[in-house]
Amino acid sequence: MVFDIELTLNRFGLGKIAENKFQLFWLRFSKWNIPNKYSISFEINWVIKDK
């Protein structure tokens, strides 16, 4: 089982956004059933606008 937690600085939401993803304010939680793999990861994502 692989768990992924993302901090999305440019997005805000509440609820299920995909089969395996849930968003709570600026945090996105994901999980995948991958046989024989175990992982917990944390990501920080943001977008910079061109001038």
N, C-alpha and C positions, 0 to 999 in steps of 0.2 A: 504494500500500500504506500503510495506516494502522496504526501500532503504539501501544498504550496500556499504560502500566505503572501499576498502582495499589498503594499501600501501604494495606492494610486493617488498622487497628489493633485491631478487635474480632473479627476472624475469623482462623482458623488452618487450613491445609489443605495437602495434597500431592497433586497429580495433575490430570488433565484434568477440568474442571467444565462445559465446554460445547464445542461444535464448534470455536470459535475462542478459547477461554480455557483457560489453564493456571495453577494456583496452586502456589506454592512458599513454604511457611510463611506469611508475612504479605504476600507480593507476588503480584499477579495480572497476568499478561501476556495481552494480547489483540491480535489482528490482523484486519484487514478488507481485502479486495481491492476497493478503490473506484477505478474508472478515473480517471486523470489527477489523483489527489489523493495527496500524500505528506506524512506527518505523524508525529511522535513526540511523545507527550504523557505527562505524569506527574501523577498525582492522589494526594491523601491523603484517605482516608475514615475517619470514625469515627462512633459513635453515642453520644449522651448520654441516659442514662435519666432520666425524669421522677421527681421526688421525691414 
